[in-house]
Amino acid sequence: MAEENQSQQQLKANLIRMKQDLDVANERYVKARNELREHIRVDESLKELDDDRVAYRIIGEVLAKQTVKEVRPYVKTTIQQLEQVIAQMEQFLNKRSAEIQEYQAKNQIKM
């Protein structure tokens, strides 16, 4: 009985750890979605500006002075990359959620 109780506690601890990992991944997902929204907003703003107008872009920790024409391709590339990362994160989150539900059902863990 004591061994069964201990193994049930270990199963619960594993489930809690899995859920915490999922929460961390979900926070990163939300952060990436917010970053995508910001880049889309910048892209929309750049569409309204002349190509020769001065624009500033952050490269690492340096603020670079460029033209709208030079900045626009970087913004579009970043948007595409973020969309790909977000799609991968969605697949990962869905897969991990299913694994957690399966683990909980298989081991009959009630929380």
N, C-alpha and C positions, 0 to 999 in steps of 0.2 A: 504494500500500500504506500509506504514511504517512497519507494523507488518510482512508482507510478505518479505520485504527486510531484516528485522532483522532475521527472521527464516532462510532465505537463507544464511545469514552470519554465523549463528550458524551451519548450515549444512556444510558449507565450513570449518569452524573451526574444526568440528568433523572429517571431511575427512583429513585435514592436520595433525591432531593429530594421526589418524589411520596410515597415511603414515609415520609419524615420528617413530611410534612404529615399523612398518615394517622395516624401515631402521636400527633401533637398532638391531632388531632380525637378519637382514641380515648381519650386521657387526659381530655378534657373530657366525653366520654360517661360514663366511669366516675365522674367527679366528680358529674355530674348524677344518676346512678343512686344514688350514696351519699346525696346530698341528699334524693332522693325517699324512700329508706328511712327517713331521720331524720324527715321530715315525717309519714310514715305512722305511725311509732312515737309521735310527739307526738299525732297525731289519736286513736290508740287509747287513749293515756293520758287525753286530755281527755274521752273518752266516759264514763269511770268517775267523773268529778268532777261536783259540783253546778254548775249554771249560774252561781250567785252567788259562787262561790269566786274568790278573787283569782288572776290569772294574769299572767305577765310576757311581753312580746313585744318582740323587738328590731326596731326600725324604724330602718334605717340604722345609726347608731352609738349610738342612744339606746334605753335600756331603758324601755319604757312599761308602766305598771301598769294592767291592765284586768281584766275578768271573763272567765271561761271562755266565757260566752255571746258575748262580743264577739270573742274570739280565734278560736273554732272556725271561723267562715266564712272567715277569712283563711287558715287552715291548709288547709282544703278547696280553696280557690281555688288556692293555691300548688301543691298536689298535682296538680290538674288541669292547670295550666300546665306543670309539670315532666313530666307524662306526655306532653303534646303535644310538648314540646321533645325528649324522649327518642325518641319515634317518628320525628320528623324527622331526628334525628341517626343513628338506625339506618338509615334510607333512604339518607342521605348516605354513611355508612360502607360500606354494601353497594355502592352505585353506584361509589364511589371505588375500592374493592377490585377490582371488576370491570374498571374502567378501567385499573388498574395491571397486572392480569393480561393484559389485552388488549394493552397497550403492550409488556409484556415478551415476549409471544408474537409479536406483529407484528414487532418489531425483533430477535427471536431473541437476547435478552439472557440470559446465564447468570450467576447470582450464587452 
